[in-house]
Amino acid sequence: MKLYYYDHCPFSARVRMVLNLKGLEAERVVLPADDEQTITQLIGKHQIPVLVRDDGTPMADSMDIVKYLDALDGQPIVREPNTPALGEWLEPFVPNLQYLGYPRWTQIGLDEFASPSAYEHFRSKKTETVGDFDEALANTEAKAREVDAQLRRLPDIVDLTPTHQQPRWDDITLFPMLRSLSVVKAIDWPEEVRAYTVTQAQRCGLDTFFDRAL
């Protein structure tokens, strides 16, 4: 198997979580942000992550990939719950994550932005979503305070206690988003939410960006 992914991407992190938790072998390829051709040739459009299965067929939806990988050995480990309220919480959170994250992920040494052309391609493309990166950085304080309020609501929506021995669908959904948010230094993390993020990262063998936050 071969996984094409971005390090900053929460949808990629979902798949990497399950690969690590299941101990599955797969070639992992971080694509440069300006390489859209590789994925387009596989699935007809540019979408990350993409898993190429052993038979050569590609898969492109992160949750479909997670379910496929988890069931490969006939012993799936991801359990309920899959809390509907978490999806509702994410709807306003994700745009804020993008606004704060896009101008920062490019600045912390990630492989997908290693070349000037990769950086410029990403910046040009994502400016269409969040506006000018410099302006977004200048507006950090106001946006971060919105996210602070969103994070304070999380413990009332999802069980964040680090006692679960097996991953839950809630973890597959939530942890990658919080990992991506950890690049934002201005966030006032509730202790319970930060502890959950760090614990999940340790359990699934992924890093966070807390030590590189801007």
C-alpha positions in Angstrom: 0.0 0.0 0.0 1.0 3.6 -0.5 -0.4 6.6 1.2 -0.1 10.1 -0.3 -0.6 12.8 2.4 0.2 16.2 3.9 1.6 16.5 7.4 -0.6 19.5 8.3 -3.8 17.9 7.0 -6.2 16.5 9.6 -7.8 14.2 7.1 -4.4 12.7 6.4 -3.8 12.4 10.1 -7.0 10.2 10.5 -5.5 7.7 8.1 -2.0 7.8 9.7 -3.6 7.2 13.1 -5.1 3.9 12.0 -2.0 2.8 10.2 0.0 3.3 13.4 -2.6 1.8 15.7 -3.0 -1.3 13.6 0.7 -1.6 12.9 0.1 -1.7 9.1 2.8 -1.3 6.6 2.4 1.3 3.9 4.8 3.5 1.9 4.1 7.0 3.1 4.7 9.9 0.6 4.4 13.5 1.5 3.5 15.3 -1.7 4.8 18.8 -2.4 1.9 21.3 -2.2 2.4 22.2 -5.8 2.2 18.7 -7.1 -1.5 18.2 -8.0 -0.7 16.0 -11.0 0.1 12.9 -9.1 -3.2 12.7 -7.4 -5.3 13.9 -10.3 -3.8 11.1 -12.4 -5.0 8.6 -9.7 -8.5 9.8 -9.0 -9.3 12.5 -11.5 -9.1 15.4 -9.1 -6.7 16.8 -6.4 -7.8 15.5 -3.0 -5.6 14.4 0.0 -5.2 11.8 1.4 -5.1 9.0 -1.2 -4.4 5.4 -0.4 -3.3 3.1 -3.2 -4.2 -0.4 -2.2 -2.1 -3.5 -2.9 -4.1 -4.2 -6.0 -3.3 -0.8 -7.4 -6.7 0.8 -6.9 -6.9 4.2 -5.2 -9.1 5.4 -2.3 -9.7 9.0 -1.7 -12.2 9.6 1.2 -10.4 9.7 4.6 -13.2 8.0 6.5 -13.6 5.3 3.8 -9.8 4.7 4.0 -10.0 4.4 7.8 -12.8 1.9 7.7 -11.0 -0.1 5.0 -7.7 -0.2 6.9 -9.4 -1.0 10.2 -11.2 -4.0 8.7 -8.3 -5.5 6.8 -7.4 -8.1 9.3 -11.1 -8.9 10.2 -10.6 -7.4 13.7 -11.6 -3.8 13.7 -10.5 -1.7 16.7 -12.4 1.6 16.2 -15.5 1.7 18.4 -18.5 3.8 19.1 -19.4 6.4 20.0 -19.7 8.5 16.8 -21.3 11.6 18.5 -23.5 13.6 16.0 -23.1 16.7 18.1 -19.3 16.6 17.4 -20.0 17.0 13.7 -22.2 20.0 14.5 -19.4 21.4 16.6 -16.9 21.1 13.8 -19.0 23.0 11.3 -18.0 26.5 12.6 -14.7 25.2 14.0 -13.1 24.1 10.8 -13.2 27.5 9.0 -11.5 29.0 12.1 -8.9 26.3 12.0 -8.2 27.0 8.4 -8.0 30.8 9.0 -5.5 30.4 11.8 -3.7 27.3 10.4 -3.1 28.1 6.7 -0.6 30.9 7.3 1.2 29.0 10.0 1.5 25.4 8.7 3.6 26.9 5.9 6.1 28.3 8.4 7.1 25.3 10.6 9.3 23.3 8.3 6.8 20.7 7.0 7.9 18.7 3.9 4.9 19.7 1.8 6.1 23.3 1.8 9.8 22.6 1.5 10.3 24.4 -1.9 9.4 28.1 -2.6 7.1 26.9 -5.4 5.2 24.6 -3.1 4.8 27.5 -0.6 3.7 30.0 -3.2 1.2 27.5 -4.8 -0.4 26.8 -1.4 -0.5 30.4 -0.4 -2.1 31.5 -3.7 -4.7 28.7 -3.6 -5.7 29.1 0.1 -5.9 32.9 -0.2 -9.1 32.3 -2.1 -10.4 30.6 1.1 -9.2 32.8 4.0 -7.9 35.9 2.3 -4.4 37.3 2.6 -2.2 35.4 4.9 -0.6 38.5 6.4 -4.0 39.9 7.2 -5.1 36.6 8.7 -2.1 36.6 11.0 -2.8 40.2 12.0 -6.4 39.1 13.0 -5.1 36.2 15.1 -6.3 37.6 18.4 -10.0 37.9 17.5 -10.2 34.6 15.7 -8.3 32.8 18.5 -10.8 34.0 21.1 -13.6 32.5 19.0 -11.8 29.2 19.0 -11.2 29.4 22.8 -14.9 29.6 23.3 -15.4 26.6 21.0 -12.8 24.6 22.8 -14.5 25.3 26.2 -17.6 23.6 24.9 -15.9 20.4 23.9 -16.0 18.6 27.3 -19.8 18.9 27.3 -20.0 17.3 23.8 -17.4 14.5 23.9 -15.8 12.4 26.6 -12.2 13.5 26.7 -11.1 11.4 29.7 -7.9 9.4 28.6 -9.1 6.1 29.9 -10.3 4.4 26.6 -8.1 1.5 25.6 -9.4 1.5 22.0 -9.9 4.4 19.6 -13.4 5.7 19.1 -14.9 7.3 16.0 -15.0 10.5 18.1 -11.2 10.3 18.4 -10.7 9.7 14.7 -12.9 12.7 14.0 -11.6 15.1 16.7 -8.0 14.5 17.5 -6.6 15.3 14.0 -8.4 18.6 14.1 -6.9 19.5 17.5 -3.5 18.3 16.3 -3.7 20.7 13.4 -4.8 23.5 15.7 -1.8 23.0 18.0 0.2 25.2 15.5 -1.6 28.3 16.9 0.3 29.8 19.9 -2.4 32.3 20.8 -5.0 29.6 21.7 -5.9 29.4 25.4 -6.2 25.6 25.6 -8.5 24.2 28.3 -6.4 21.8 30.3 -8.7 18.9 29.6 -8.6 19.5 25.9 -4.8 19.9 25.6 -4.3 16.8 27.8 -6.6 14.8 25.5 -4.7 16.1 22.4 -1.3 15.1 23.8 -2.5 11.7 25.0 -4.1 10.8 21.7 -0.9 11.9 19.9 1.2 9.6 22.1 -1.2 6.7 21.7 -1.3 6.8 17.9 2.3 7.7 17.3 1.8 11.2 15.8 3.5 14.4 16.8 1.7 17.7 17.6 2.8 21.2 16.7 2.8 22.6 20.2 6.6 22.9 20.2 6.5 24.8 16.9 3.4 27.0 17.5 3.4 30.5 16.0 
